């Protein structure tokens, strides 16, 4: 199975974000603080170079996984009941009248 490794510019374009945003996401992922739609998420990527400071490459399957996490499906709306008519003196919570002996 061959893998297609994309540059950070191509990966950002496919995700629909800027390259700077992609680098920010990768930094958050490395720190363990990256979230998509409220779910903690990590991004797996390759980085070459002798000290790991080379060009970033991201697998196309990883991008598909991120796009699936970003996918939003519409939810059905809950039917709201009409508000009940409020009675007067709603702040009084005890029975009115003379106390029983």
DALIN-V680970 format. One record per backbone hydrogen bond with DSSP energy under -1.0 kcal/mol. CO is the residue of the C=O (numbers start at 0). NH is the residue of the N-H. If there is no record, write none. Layout:
CO;NH
CO;NH
This chain:
3;59
5;57
6;10
7;11
8;12
9;13
10;14
11;15
11;16
17;21
18;22
19;23
20;24
21;25
22;26
23;27
24;28
25;29
26;30
27;32
33;40
35;38
38;35
45;56
47;53
54;47
56;45
57;5
58;62
59;63
60;64
61;65
62;66
63;67
64;68
65;69
88;91
